[in-house]
Amino acid sequence: MSETILKIENLCKNYGNLKALTNLNVEVKSGTVFGILGPNGSGKTTTLGILVGVLNATSGSFSWFGNGQEDSNRRRIGTLLETPNFYPYLNAIQNLEIVAKIKRVENATDEIIRVLQAVDLYSRRLSEFRSFSLGMKQRLAIASALLGEPDVLVLDEPTNGLDPEGIAEIRSLIIDIAKEGKTIIVASHQLDEIEKICNRVLILKNGVALKESALDELTEKKRQIAISSNDLRRLEEVVATIAGTHIAKSTHLELLIEVPESYSAADINKFCFENGIVLNSLKEIQKSLEDQFLEIVKK
């Protein structure tokens, strides 16, 4: 069984009468890429702020590495919250030297070279920060978080504001870091990115956990098939006789039906034909994480 890296119990955060976080319970295992997903104002940044010591919780508790909330835990956690904050007139090495000194990183020179190579910025090591693109600034911030070889990375909206190329670069970087066995906790409102990099997901809304599960469990579903014919009323009657099947959506053009995984599209086509219905169209629908997310949030 994997080691528990983080355990959160009944965590709450209030700002006056506003409940930003309510009774959050989460357990993160070693090696997990754990996504915290939710719309703006859902409590993602508040949660991360409490976990890294920037904010104080109103009530509840959390423990890193089975060691409670000891300050020593922070040496094992690399953090990127909000916008990267470096001196614009200093180059990449100079900025990381300041961070390394604050973190008391041993063998700082070697470490700086290592993290710059890891984020593919070594060739720009002598360039001033103000000359960097947004994607490069974000990669330097991740390099900063990697200094000292932390066991865990905590990233808040790491692709926010980036163009498609920058998003792809950060996504690839996070995946490469995860392959090294590091635990990564990443908050984002971008469902597509969470789906591509995470293997476990927590969905928040208004500070309340709506769902927490493995990503493949969250997107696991019944087979969905869209079908149409010239006689939709008769088609509905026929579909209603198929065991385990129900109509998820009906329009004047087609039916969206959910069927057991044991039924193939060919089975549905055959059943309809044998019951006097010739289908005009039949296509399987692949539900995305976005579909699941919207269903959960609306409920």
Backbone as CSV, one residue per row, in Angstrom:
resi,resn,N_x,N_y,N_z,CA_x,CA_y,CA_z,C_x,C_y,C_z
1,MET,0.846,-1.196,0.000,0.000,0.000,0.000,0.881,1.245,0.000
2,SER,0.497,2.243,-0.792,1.282,3.466,-0.901,1.234,4.262,0.399
3,GLU,2.323,4.944,0.658,2.413,5.796,1.839,1.465,6.987,1.700
4,THR,0.834,7.361,2.824,-0.013,8.554,2.826,0.876,9.785,2.952
5,ILE,0.837,10.631,1.945,1.636,11.857,1.936,0.912,12.993,2.652
6,LEU,-0.397,13.072,2.445,-1.191,14.163,3.023,-2.535,13.625,3.491
7,LYS,-2.921,14.015,4.699,-4.232,13.648,5.221,-4.915,14.911,5.742
8,ILE,-6.093,15.191,5.208,-6.877,16.367,5.593,-8.145,15.889,6.285
9,GLU,-8.437,16.480,7.452,-9.613,16.056,8.211,-10.457,17.256,8.610
10,ASN,-11.684,17.288,8.093,-12.686,18.294,8.471,-12.149,19.724,8.387
11,LEU,-11.422,20.017,7.347,-10.790,21.327,7.203,-11.831,22.381,6.813
12,CYS,-11.842,23.494,7.553,-12.778,24.598,7.296,-12.028,25.925,7.273
13,LYS,-12.507,26.833,6.448,-11.974,28.187,6.414,-13.122,29.155,6.193
14,ASN,-13.278,30.085,7.140,-14.312,31.111,7.039,-13.679,32.486,6.933
15,TYR,-14.284,33.329,6.115,-13.944,34.740,6.082,-15.188,35.491,6.551
16,GLY,-15.274,35.732,7.848,-16.498,36.301,8.393,-17.636,35.311,8.231
17,ASN,-18.690,35.732,7.565,-19.835,34.846,7.338,-19.681,33.973,6.096
18,LEU,-18.624,34.249,5.330,-18.391,33.477,4.104,-17.645,32.187,4.420
19,LYS,-18.229,31.063,4.042,-17.584,29.770,4.224,-16.825,29.412,2.953
20,ALA,-15.503,29.614,2.990,-14.677,29.355,1.807,-14.337,27.885,1.671
21,LEU,-14.376,27.159,2.799,-14.041,25.729,2.793,-14.819,25.071,3.925
22,THR,-15.485,23.953,3.626,-16.353,23.323,4.613,-16.072,21.833,4.736
23,ASN,-15.546,21.443,5.896,-15.374,20.026,6.240,-14.740,19.199,5.129
24,LEU,-13.570,19.629,4.688,-12.858,18.910,3.632,-12.082,17.742,4.218
25,ASN,-12.290,16.558,3.632,-11.571,15.350,4.041,-10.936,14.714,2.806
26,VAL,-9.617,14.628,2.815,-8.886,14.117,1.656,-7.658,13.354,2.130
27,GLU,-7.308,12.320,1.391,-6.063,11.592,1.646,-5.332,11.427,0.317
28,VAL,-4.074,11.858,0.278,-3.265,11.791,-0.940,-2.132,10.797,-0.720
29,LYS,-2.039,9.823,-1.615,-1.015,8.789,-1.507,0.243,9.166,-2.290
30,SER,1.348,8.569,-1.908,2.631,8.811,-2.570,2.561,8.456,-4.052
31,GLY,3.152,9.308,-4.895,3.207,9.060,-6.321,1.967,9.474,-7.088
32,THR,0.975,10.023,-6.385,-0.271,10.443,-7.031,-0.105,11.812,-7.687
33,VAL,-0.717,11.984,-8.855,-0.890,13.325,-9.415,-2.343,13.679,-9.121
34,PHE,-2.525,14.483,-8.082,-3.838,14.735,-7.497,-4.354,16.087,-7.969
35,GLY,-5.468,16.078,-8.682,-6.032,17.308,-9.210,-7.170,17.834,-8.353
36,ILE,-7.114,19.136,-8.038,-8.228,19.798,-7.356,-8.920,20.653,-8.404
37,LEU,-10.136,20.283,-8.712,-10.848,20.858,-9.845,-12.076,21.608,-9.364
38,GLY,-12.303,22.789,-9.941,-13.491,23.538,-9.584,-13.501,24.897,-10.240
39,PRO,-14.667,25.528,-10.342,-14.748,26.861,-10.921,-14.072,27.887,-10.026
40,ASN,-13.868,29.092,-10.535,-13.292,30.155,-9.721,-14.166,30.379,-8.486
41,GLY,-13.495,30.539,-7.340,-14.222,30.740,-6.094,-14.673,29.464,-5.418
42,SER,-14.191,28.326,-5.896,-14.635,27.047,-5.334,-13.867,26.642,-4.081
43,GLY,-12.721,27.293,-3.824,-11.937,26.960,-2.634,-10.611,26.292,-2.933
44,LYS,-10.232,26.218,-4.204,-8.990,25.533,-4.588,-7.770,26.241,-3.989
45,THR,-7.641,27.536,-4.267,-6.473,28.294,-3.795,-6.468,28.399,-2.273
46,THR,-7.641,28.525,-1.673,-7.731,28.550,-0.206,-7.184,27.262,0.385
47,THR,-7.567,26.144,-0.202,-7.082,24.844,0.275,-5.561,24.763,0.208
48,LEU,-5.006,25.103,-0.953,-3.553,25.033,-1.104,-2.848,26.015,-0.181
49,GLY,-3.431,27.212,-0.020,-2.831,28.203,0.870,-2.723,27.699,2.293
50,ILE,-3.746,27.004,2.766,-3.706,26.426,4.117,-2.656,25.329,4.200
51,LEU,-2.598,24.491,3.180,-1.687,23.338,3.206,-0.222,23.736,3.215
52,VAL,0.111,24.893,2.602,1.519,25.313,2.561,1.825,26.400,3.579
53,GLY,0.865,26.696,4.462,1.141,27.605,5.570,0.960,29.074,5.289
54,VAL,0.362,29.409,4.158,0.121,30.818,3.837,-1.138,31.326,4.546
55,LEU,-2.121,30.447,4.728,-3.366,30.780,5.412,-3.544,29.869,6.622
56,ASN,-4.292,30.360,7.613,-4.647,29.551,8.771,-6.060,29.030,8.612
57,ALA,-6.257,27.773,8.926,-7.589,27.187,8.868,-8.431,27.689,10.033
58,THR,-9.743,27.755,9.829,-10.653,28.106,10.918,-10.809,26.927,11.872
59,SER,-10.892,25.743,11.311,-10.977,24.524,12.115,-10.548,23.342,11.263
60,GLY,-10.443,22.185,11.896,-9.981,20.999,11.192,-8.473,20.896,11.244
61,SER,-7.943,19.888,10.578,-6.498,19.661,10.634,-6.006,19.000,9.347
62,PHE,-4.684,19.020,9.191,-4.055,18.285,8.099,-2.674,17.842,8.556
63,SER,-2.170,16.818,7.922,-0.857,16.289,8.296,-0.084,15.909,7.044
64,TRP,1.157,16.396,6.947,2.061,16.022,5.864,2.986,14.907,6.343
65,PHE,3.112,13.864,5.547,4.088,12.786,5.785,3.903,12.132,7.166
66,GLY,2.670,12.189,7.709,2.427,11.643,9.039,3.097,12.435,10.126
67,ASN,3.462,13.671,9.822,4.230,14.513,10.738,3.486,15.786,11.124
68,GLY,2.165,15.740,11.037,1.372,16.892,11.438,1.652,18.115,10.581
69,GLN,1.704,19.271,11.233,1.908,20.540,10.550,3.250,21.174,10.929
70,GLU,4.241,20.343,11.187,5.558,20.832,11.580,6.204,21.657,10.459
71,ASP,6.930,22.706,10.853,7.611,23.561,9.878,8.607,22.777,9.027
72,SER,9.169,21.713,9.602,10.160,20.914,8.872,9.566,20.266,7.623
73,ASN,8.254,20.110,7.578,7.604,19.507,6.406,7.838,20.334,5.146
74,ARG,7.965,21.647,5.313,8.038,22.540,4.158,9.291,22.307,3.324
75,ARG,10.333,21.771,3.927,11.552,21.478,3.173,11.333,20.349,2.176
76,ARG,10.260,19.598,2.358,9.957,18.480,1.464,8.857,18.824,0.458
77,ILE,8.449,20.110,0.454,7.350,20.537,-0.415,7.807,21.699,-1.290
78,GLY,7.654,21.549,-2.597,7.916,22.637,-3.532,6.598,23.272,-3.938
79,THR,6.545,24.608,-3.905,5.265,25.300,-4.063,5.293,26.334,-5.178
80,LEU,4.224,26.373,-5.940,3.989,27.442,-6.917,2.555,27.917,-6.735
81,LEU,2.414,29.080,-6.084,1.112,29.688,-5.886,1.048,31.013,-6.628
82,GLU,-0.053,31.221,-7.315,-0.298,32.475,-8.022,0.766,32.750,-9.084
83,THR,1.027,34.041,-9.387,1.919,34.433,-10.472,3.377,34.310,-10.058
84,PRO,4.252,33.785,-10.934,5.685,33.717,-10.609,6.226,35.089,-10.219
85,ASN,6.975,35.148,-9.134,7.451,36.421,-8.594,8.975,36.405,-8.503
86,PHE,9.618,36.979,-9.521,11.076,37.057,-9.545,11.503,38.495,-9.835
87,TYR,12.781,38.771,-9.614,13.319,40.092,-9.924,13.489,40.207,-11.438
88,PRO,12.824,41.169,-12.072,12.845,41.247,-13.538,14.213,41.543,-14.140
89,TYR,15.087,42.234,-13.393,16.388,42.644,-13.930,17.488,41.630,-13.648
90,LEU,17.160,40.541,-12.930,18.143,39.485,-12.670,17.914,38.335,-13.643
91,ASN,18.986,37.598,-13.950,18.836,36.461,-14.846,18.325,35.236,-14.080
92,ALA,18.118,34.139,-14.823,17.525,32.944,-14.219,18.379,32.402,-13.073
93,ILE,19.684,32.334,-13.283,20.567,31.807,-12.242,20.534,32.687,-11.005
94,GLN,20.599,33.994,-11.194,20.610,34.915,-10.052,19.316,34.829,-9.251
95,ASN,18.201,34.726,-9.942,16.929,34.591,-9.229,16.866,33.287,-8.444
96,LEU,17.336,32.206,-9.049,17.303,30.921,-8.348,18.313,30.867,-7.205
97,GLU,19.400,31.621,-7.306,20.358,31.686,-6.202,19.708,32.286,-4.957
98,ILE,18.845,33.275,-5.153,18.133,33.875,-4.024,17.194,32.860,-3.392
99,VAL,16.452,32.146,-4.235,15.528,31.129,-3.738,16.290,30.029,-2.999
100,ALA,17.420,29.600,-3.573,18.219,28.533,-2.953,18.740,28.955,-1.583
101,LYS,19.082,30.220,-1.458,19.568,30.726,-0.167,18.456,30.732,0.869
102,ILE,17.259,31.154,0.444,16.108,31.157,1.354,15.767,29.738,1.792
103,LYS,15.846,28.795,0.851,15.524,27.399,1.150,16.679,26.659,1.838
104,ARG,17.830,27.307,1.904,19.030,26.670,2.475,19.373,25.376,1.738
105,VAL,19.365,25.495,0.425,19.655,24.342,-0.420,21.146,24.042,-0.425
106,GLU,21.511,22.791,-0.189,22.912,22.386,-0.247,23.345,22.213,-1.703
107,ASN,24.634,22.454,-1.956,25.173,22.350,-3.319,24.309,23.149,-4.301
108,ALA,24.077,24.407,-3.933,23.134,25.249,-4.665,23.479,25.379,-6.150
109,THR,24.759,25.527,-6.470,25.165,25.709,-7.869,24.757,24.505,-8.717
110,ASP,25.056,23.311,-8.215,24.690,22.090,-8.941,23.164,21.934,-9.031
111,GLU,22.491,22.287,-7.937,21.033,22.177,-7.915,20.379,23.106,-8.934
112,ILE,20.902,24.318,-9.040,20.352,25.291,-9.981,20.521,24.802,-11.416
113,ILE,21.682,24.268,-11.707,21.913,23.716,-13.043,20.940,22.573,-13.315
114,ARG,20.754,21.714,-12.311,19.875,20.549,-12.473,18.436,20.980,-12.783
115,VAL,17.905,21.926,-12.013,16.504,22.296,-12.208,16.306,23.100,-13.496
116,LEU,17.297,23.894,-13.887,17.181,24.623,-15.155,17.167,23.661,-16.336
117,GLN,17.965,22.610,-16.234,17.947,21.593,-17.282,16.621,20.840,-17.275
118,ALA,16.085,20.591,-16.083,14.830,19.845,-15.967,13.670,20.575,-16.630
119,VAL,13.690,21.910,-16.577,12.590,22.690,-17.159,12.966,23.276,-18.521
120,ASP,14.104,22.819,-19.058,14.553,23.229,-20.388,14.783,24.743,-20.489
121,LEU,15.443,25.295,-19.461,15.784,26.718,-19.474,17.288,26.961,-19.331
122,TYR,18.062,25.893,-19.390,19.502,26.068,-19.171,20.124,26.986,-20.233
123,SER,19.644,26.899,-21.454,20.202,27.736,-22.522,19.884,29.219,-22.307
124,ARG,18.881,29.508,-21.462,18.503,30.894,-21.171,18.881,31.289,-19.749
125,ARG,19.844,30.588,-19.176,20.199,30.801,-17.775,20.736,32.201,-17.491
126,LEU,21.302,32.860,-18.507,21.880,34.185,-18.305,20.962,35.305,-18.810
127,SER,19.759,34.938,-19.223,18.790,35.937,-19.702,18.029,36.531,-18.525
128,GLU,17.750,37.837,-18.614,16.976,38.485,-17.564,15.540,37.959,-17.563
129,PHE,14.973,37.895,-16.379,13.619,37.360,-16.222,12.608,38.135,-17.052
130,ARG,12.788,39.443,-17.184,11.820,40.256,-17.917,11.803,39.943,-19.413
131,SER,12.804,39.236,-19.893,12.836,38.875,-21.313,12.132,37.551,-21.592
132,PHE,11.681,36.886,-20.545,11.042,35.572,-20.695,9.592,35.705,-21.159
133,SER,9.133,34.717,-21.923,7.715,34.608,-22.257,6.969,34.123,-21.012
134,LEU,5.629,34.169,-21.055,4.840,33.705,-19.913,5.121,32.233,-19.592
135,GLY,5.233,31.434,-20.653,5.518,30.022,-20.439,6.874,29.798,-19.792
136,MET,7.875,30.571,-20.209,9.211,30.450,-19.628,9.213,30.902,-18.170
137,LYS,8.452,31.961,-17.877,8.353,32.429,-16.484,7.737,31.340,-15.602
138,GLN,6.733,30.664,-16.135,6.088,29.604,-15.367,7.047,28.426,-15.178
139,ARG,7.829,28.120,-16.199,8.799,27.027,-16.080,9.892,27.376,-15.077
140,LEU,10.297,28.641,-15.029,11.300,29.043,-14.030,10.711,28.917,-12.625
141,ALA,9.425,29.230,-12.486,8.777,29.086,-11.185,8.740,27.623,-10.754
142,ILE,8.514,26.725,-11.713,8.539,25.300,-11.381,9.961,24.861,-11.038
143,ALA,10.950,25.415,-11.739,12.352,25.136,-11.397,12.629,25.556,-9.966
144,SER,12.113,26.713,-9.572,12.270,27.197,-8.207,11.652,26.220,-7.206
145,ALA,10.462,25.705,-7.546,9.794,24.751,-6.664,10.567,23.442,-6.556
146,LEU,11.323,23.094,-7.603,12.073,21.828,-7.623,13.395,21.898,-6.877
147,LEU,13.833,23.100,-6.530,15.102,23.236,-5.801,15.040,22.470,-4.480
148,GLY,16.104,21.728,-4.203,16.163,20.958,-2.966,15.526,19.592,-3.062
149,GLU,15.119,19.195,-4.262,14.509,17.881,-4.507,13.361,17.560,-3.542
150,PRO,12.293,18.364,-3.549,11.151,18.086,-2.660,10.447,16.794,-3.054
151,ASP,9.762,16.193,-2.080,9.003,14.975,-2.342,7.662,15.290,-2.996
152,VAL,7.168,16.512,-2.751,5.838,16.903,-3.219,5.914,18.257,-3.912
153,LEU,5.163,18.400,-5.004,4.979,19.697,-5.644,3.527,20.111,-5.486
154,VAL,3.315,21.368,-5.065,1.977,21.933,-4.942,1.875,23.078,-5.939
155,LEU,1.012,22.922,-6.941,0.929,23.872,-8.050,-0.483,24.430,-8.166
156,ASP,-0.590,25.751,-8.144,-1.890,26.408,-8.262,-2.027,27.041,-9.642
157,GLU,-2.938,26.510,-10.451,-3.198,27.015,-11.802,-1.902,27.203,-12.614
158,PRO,-1.105,26.151,-12.785,0.195,26.303,-13.443,0.130,26.686,-14.913
159,THR,-1.028,26.507,-15.562,-1.134,26.862,-16.982,-2.006,28.093,-17.207
160,ASN,-2.369,28.768,-16.131,-3.277,29.914,-16.253,-2.654,31.040,-17.081
161,GLY,-3.382,31.521,-18.078,-2.926,32.648,-18.882,-1.972,32.300,-19.997
162,LEU,-1.630,31.024,-20.144,-0.667,30.628,-21.171,-1.370,30.348,-22.495
163,ASP,-0.610,30.510,-23.586,-1.141,30.152,-24.903,-1.046,28.633,-25.066
164,PRO,-1.644,28.074,-26.117,-1.639,26.611,-26.281,-0.246,25.985,-26.230
165,GLU,0.739,26.660,-26.815,2.098,26.111,-26.788,2.639,26.089,-25.367
166,GLY,2.400,27.162,-24.618,2.865,27.219,-23.232,2.174,26.187,-22.370
167,ILE,0.877,25.998,-22.584,0.125,24.989,-21.834,0.701,23.598,-22.096
168,ALA,0.987,23.312,-23.356,1.545,22.002,-23.716,2.906,21.793,-23.058
169,GLU,3.723,22.845,-22.991,5.047,22.748,-22.374,4.934,22.428,-20.886
170,ILE,4.052,23.145,-20.178,3.891,22.924,-18.742,3.297,21.547,-18.479
171,ARG,2.326,21.151,-19.300,1.727,19.823,-19.147,2.786,18.738,-19.290
172,SER,3.596,18.844,-20.332,4.655,17.861,-20.566,5.640,17.829,-19.411
173,LEU,5.960,19.009,-18.883,6.895,19.096,-17.763,6.336,18.407,-16.520
174,ILE,5.062,18.650,-16.212,4.443,18.031,-15.044,4.412,16.510,-15.196
175,ILE,4.101,16.037,-16.394,4.067,14.589,-16.642,5.459,13.987,-16.439
176,ASP,6.496,14.674,-16.929,7.874,14.179,-16.766,8.268,14.126,-15.294
177,ILE,7.881,15.149,-14.532,8.195,15.180,-13.101,7.480,14.044,-12.383
178,ALA,6.223,13.797,-12.757,5.452,12.724,-12.133,6.085,11.364,-12.398
179,LYS,6.690,11.195,-13.575,7.327,9.920,-13.917,8.516,9.621,-13.002
180,GLU,9.066,10.654,-12.380,10.169,10.454,-11.444,9.683,9.945,-10.091
181,GLY,8.362,9.829,-9.937,7.799,9.294,-8.694,7.374,10.343,-7.695
182,LYS,7.457,11.607,-8.062,7.068,12.659,-7.134,5.545,12.739,-7.038
183,THR,5.081,13.135,-5.870,3.664,13.396,-5.667,3.383,14.833,-6.078
184,ILE,2.329,15.037,-6.858,1.999,16.376,-7.345,0.545,16.674,-7.012
185,ILE,0.324,17.829,-6.397,-1.028,18.307,-6.130,-1.217,19.566,-6.955
186,VAL,-2.173,19.535,-7.877,-2.345,20.653,-8.800,-3.797,21.098,-8.813
187,ALA,-4.005,22.407,-8.618,-5.352,22.978,-8.665,-5.545,23.681,-9.989
188,SER,-6.720,23.493,-10.582,-6.986,24.120,-11.873,-8.486,24.155,-12.135
189,HIS,-8.900,25.129,-12.960,-10.279,25.130,-13.442,-10.333,24.627,-14.883
190,GLN,-9.162,24.254,-15.431,-9.092,23.783,-16.807,-9.215,22.255,-16.837
191,LEU,-10.418,21.806,-17.146,-10.720,20.380,-17.073,-9.841,19.553,-17.990
192,ASP,-9.584,20.073,-19.177,-8.802,19.332,-20.155,-7.410,19.018,-19.624
193,GLU,-6.800,19.984,-18.937,-5.455,19.772,-18.413,-5.455,18.770,-17.269
194,ILE,-6.443,18.881,-16.378,-6.553,17.930,-15.272,-6.705,16.506,-15.811
195,GLU,-7.517,16.369,-16.845,-7.769,15.050,-17.423,-6.507,14.448,-18.020
196,LYS,-5.615,15.295,-18.539,-4.419,14.799,-19.214,-3.260,14.497,-18.269
197,ILE,-3.256,15.089,-17.073,-2.081,14.909,-16.212,-2.367,14.197,-14.892
198,CYS,-3.629,14.165,-14.445,-3.912,13.639,-13.108,-4.424,12.203,-13.148
199,ASN,-4.195,11.489,-12.046,-4.772,10.152,-11.937,-5.794,10.064,-10.800
200,ARG,-5.929,11.157,-10.054,-6.984,11.245,-9.035,-7.484,12.683,-8.977
201,VAL,-8.798,12.849,-8.744,-9.406,14.174,-8.848,-10.365,14.433,-7.693
202,LEU,-10.288,15.664,-7.178,-11.252,16.172,-6.203,-11.999,17.326,-6.867
203,ILE,-13.332,17.275,-6.826,-14.146,18.347,-7.395,-14.730,19.176,-6.257
204,LEU,-14.437,20.485,-6.290,-14.932,21.415,-5.282,-15.937,22.379,-5.899
205,LYS,-16.920,22.779,-5.090,-17.819,23.860,-5.475,-18.248,24.587,-4.207
206,ASN,-18.031,25.904,-4.193,-18.383,26.717,-3.029,-17.788,26.162,-1.739
207,GLY,-16.545,25.665,-1.840,-15.851,25.178,-0.659,-16.254,23.806,-0.180
208,VAL,-17.110,23.135,-0.931,-17.600,21.810,-0.538,-17.103,20.765,-1.531
209,ALA,-16.606,19.638,-1.021,-16.161,18.545,-1.884,-17.385,17.809,-2.429
210,LEU,-17.540,17.812,-3.745,-18.667,17.122,-4.366,-18.335,15.684,-4.737
211,LYS,-17.072,15.468,-5.087,-16.666,14.130,-5.550,-15.161,14.005,-5.442
212,GLU,-14.696,12.837,-5.021,-13.258,12.566,-5.002,-13.051,11.113,-5.387
213,SER,-12.289,10.894,-6.454,-12.113,9.526,-6.933,-10.944,9.455,-7.898
214,ALA,-10.573,8.231,-8.247,-9.600,8.039,-9.313,-10.195,8.580,-10.605
215,LEU,-9.339,9.120,-11.462,-9.832,9.729,-12.697,-10.577,8.723,-13.557
216,ASP,-10.043,7.496,-13.665,-10.706,6.514,-14.521,-12.062,6.097,-13.952
217,GLU,-12.213,6.167,-12.620,-13.515,5.873,-12.021,-14.497,7.008,-12.293
218,LEU,-13.995,8.224,-12.287,-14.857,9.380,-12.509,-15.417,9.393,-13.925
219,THR,-14.581,8.996,-14.868,-15.021,9.020,-16.264,-15.616,7.687,-16.719
220,GLU,-15.618,6.697,-15.804,-16.232,5.414,-16.143,-17.747,5.586,-16.235
221,LYS,-18.344,4.988,-17.182,-19.759,5.226,-17.412,-20.364,4.108,-18.248
222,LYS,-21.705,4.150,-18.375,-22.370,3.244,-19.302,-22.095,3.702,-20.725
223,ARG,-22.240,2.753,-21.632,-22.072,3.076,-23.049,-23.213,4.001,-23.483
224,GLN,-22.852,5.104,-24.136,-23.856,6.035,-24.648,-23.880,5.977,-26.172
225,ILE,-25.074,5.894,-26.712,-25.239,5.787,-28.164,-26.333,6.736,-28.619
226,ALA,-26.052,7.501,-29.654,-27.046,8.389,-30.256,-27.627,7.690,-31.480
227,ILE,-28.943,7.596,-31.534,-29.609,6.896,-32.642,-30.771,7.745,-33.166
228,SER,-31.087,7.551,-34.427,-32.232,8.257,-35.007,-32.892,7.374,-36.060
229,SER,-34.174,7.656,-36.325,-34.911,6.964,-37.382,-36.032,7.893,-37.851
230,ASN,-36.763,7.455,-38.869,-37.866,8.278,-39.377,-39.066,8.289,-38.436
231,ASP,-39.118,7.300,-37.535,-40.238,7.204,-36.596,-39.668,7.185,-35.171
232,LEU,-39.442,8.368,-34.612,-38.820,8.455,-33.283,-39.730,7.910,-32.183
233,ARG,-41.041,8.095,-32.337,-41.947,7.585,-31.310,-41.864,6.061,-31.227
234,ARG,-41.886,5.399,-32.374,-41.767,3.938,-32.391,-40.386,3.513,-31.890
235,LEU,-39.349,4.315,-32.236,-37.986,4.014,-31.778,-37.918,4.052,-30.251
236,GLU,-38.565,5.033,-29.638,-38.589,5.117,-28.170,-39.249,3.881,-27.568
237,GLU,-40.323,3.430,-28.180,-41.031,2.239,-27.671,-40.133,1.005,-27.741
238,VAL,-39.387,0.872,-28.829,-38.508,-0.281,-29.000,-37.347,-0.230,-28.013
239,VAL,-36.742,0.937,-27.875,-35.603,1.091,-26.963,-36.022,0.769,-25.528
240,ALA,-37.252,1.134,-25.179,-37.737,0.904,-23.810,-37.823,-0.576,-23.465
241,THR,-37.816,-1.443,-24.466,-37.905,-2.893,-24.212,-36.534,-3.550,-24.073
242,ILE,-35.457,-2.800,-24.282,-34.107,-3.357,-24.153,-33.695,-3.322,-22.689
243,ALA,-33.447,-4.479,-22.114,-33.129,-4.575,-20.688,-31.906,-3.731,-20.329
244,GLY,-32.022,-2.976,-19.231,-30.894,-2.197,-18.719,-30.628,-0.908,-19.470
245,THR,-31.510,-0.575,-20.419,-31.301,0.613,-21.247,-32.311,1.702,-20.882
246,HIS,-31.865,2.947,-20.887,-32.812,4.043,-20.708,-32.430,5.211,-21.599
247,ILE,-33.399,6.056,-21.856,-33.180,7.220,-22.715,-32.648,8.377,-21.868
248,ALA,-31.422,8.801,-22.147,-30.823,9.894,-21.395,-31.286,11.254,-21.910
249,LYS,-31.578,11.314,-23.218,-31.987,12.588,-23.815,-32.758,12.310,-25.092
250,SER,-33.815,13.094,-25.308,-34.629,12.933,-26.511,-34.842,14.290,-27.165
251,THR,-34.572,14.373,-28.459,-34.847,15.586,-29.227,-35.718,15.206,-30.417
252,HIS,-36.076,16.174,-31.213,-36.892,15.867,-32.390,-36.072,15.209,-33.492
253,LEU,-34.740,15.117,-33.275,-33.860,14.532,-34.285,-33.340,13.154,-33.912
254,GLU,-33.077,12.936,-32.615,-32.452,11.673,-32.230,-32.685,11.364,-30.762
255,LEU,-32.323,10.143,-30.388,-32.345,9.717,-28.993,-30.915,9.468,-28.530
256,LEU,-30.613,9.888,-27.298,-29.345,9.528,-26.671,-29.674,8.493,-25.613
257,ILE,-29.176,7.277,-25.809,-29.514,6.199,-24.890,-28.264,5.707,-24.157
258,GLU,-28.486,5.220,-22.927,-27.422,4.588,-22.156,-27.719,3.103,-22.082
259,VAL,-26.719,2.302,-22.423,-26.903,0.852,-22.447,-25.784,0.198,-21.647
260,PRO,-25.996,-1.005,-21.149,-24.937,-1.716,-20.427,-23.693,-1.910,-21.308
261,GLU,-22.540,-2.001,-20.668,-21.284,-2.166,-21.402,-21.286,-3.427,-22.257
262,SER,-22.103,-4.410,-21.870,-22.132,-5.675,-22.628,-22.803,-5.523,-23.986
263,TYR,-23.525,-4.411,-24.198,-24.201,-4.181,-25.468,-23.306,-3.354,-26.392
264,SER,-23.119,-3.843,-27.595,-22.363,-3.068,-28.579,-23.333,-2.252,-29.424
265,ALA,-22.784,-1.324,-30.198,-23.607,-0.551,-31.123,-24.281,-1.475,-32.132
266,ALA,-23.547,-2.511,-32.539,-24.109,-3.472,-33.500,-25.308,-4.203,-32.904
267,ASP,-25.242,-4.504,-31.602,-26.358,-5.178,-30.937,-27.615,-4.305,-30.978
268,ILE,-27.432,-3.022,-30.732,-28.570,-2.093,-30.743,-29.168,-2.004,-32.148
269,ASN,-28.293,-1.907,-33.132,-28.750,-1.822,-34.517,-29.555,-3.071,-34.902
270,LYS,-29.032,-4.226,-34.519,-29.701,-5.488,-34.834,-31.055,-5.581,-34.144
271,PHE,-31.104,-5.199,-32.863,-32.350,-5.276,-32.096,-33.423,-4.385,-32.725
272,CYS,-33.024,-3.162,-33.110,-33.989,-2.240,-33.721,-34.501,-2.790,-35.055
273,PHE,-33.606,-3.325,-35.860,-33.985,-3.863,-37.172,-34.957,-5.029,-37.020
274,GLU,-34.660,-5.905,-36.041,-35.524,-7.067,-35.820,-36.904,-6.656,-35.320
275,ASN,-37.008,-5.422,-34.798,-38.290,-4.927,-34.313,-38.898,-3.888,-35.253
276,GLY,-38.468,-3.936,-36.519,-39.085,-3.119,-37.542,-38.614,-1.685,-37.637
277,ILE,-37.495,-1.369,-36.997,-36.961,-0.002,-37.047,-35.646,0.013,-37.820
278,VAL,-35.599,0.815,-38.871,-34.356,1.018,-39.602,-33.740,2.329,-39.119
279,LEU,-32.525,2.252,-38.586,-31.863,3.439,-38.052,-31.255,4.278,-39.162
280,ASN,-31.459,5.591,-39.080,-30.813,6.518,-40.015,-29.373,6.808,-39.615
281,SER,-29.132,6.799,-38.307,-27.774,7.054,-37.807,-27.594,6.359,-36.479
282,LEU,-26.351,6.032,-36.190,-25.984,5.391,-34.924,-24.529,5.743,-34.633
283,LYS,-24.282,6.347,-33.493,-22.892,6.691,-33.147,-22.696,6.629,-31.641
284,GLU,-21.536,6.136,-31.240,-21.204,6.088,-29.822,-20.694,7.450,-29.375
285,ILE,-21.069,7.825,-28.149,-20.683,9.118,-27.590,-19.679,8.893,-26.468
286,GLN,-18.530,9.553,-26.574,-17.508,9.457,-25.533,-17.642,10.648,-24.594
287,LYS,-18.056,10.386,-23.352,-18.197,11.470,-22.389,-16.828,11.866,-21.851
288,SER,-16.581,13.139,-21.799,-15.303,13.646,-21.307,-15.403,13.957,-19.823
289,LEU,-14.262,14.311,-19.223,-14.263,14.757,-17.840,-15.143,15.997,-17.695
290,GLU,-15.171,16.828,-18.732,-16.004,18.032,-18.682,-17.478,17.668,-18.535
291,ASP,-17.916,16.655,-19.281,-19.309,16.204,-19.166,-19.615,15.746,-17.740
292,GLN,-18.726,14.931,-17.194,-18.912,14.424,-15.840,-18.888,15.555,-14.825
293,PHE,-17.944,16.482,-15.000,-17.805,17.611,-14.080,-19.084,18.445,-14.052
294,LEU,-19.611,18.761,-15.237,-20.807,19.594,-15.300,-22.013,18.884,-14.682
295,GLU,-22.091,17.566,-14.883,-23.189,16.809,-14.280,-23.109,16.861,-12.761
296,ILE,-21.894,16.670,-12.224,-21.704,16.660,-10.783,-21.991,18.027,-10.173
297,VAL,-21.465,19.082,-10.806,-21.633,20.435,-10.289,-23.101,20.856,-10.325
298,LYS,-23.810,20.500,-11.397,-25.221,20.871,-11.511,-26.062,20.166,-10.456
299,LYS,-25.710,18.931,-10.148,-26.451,18.200,-9.106,-26.269,18.838,-7.746
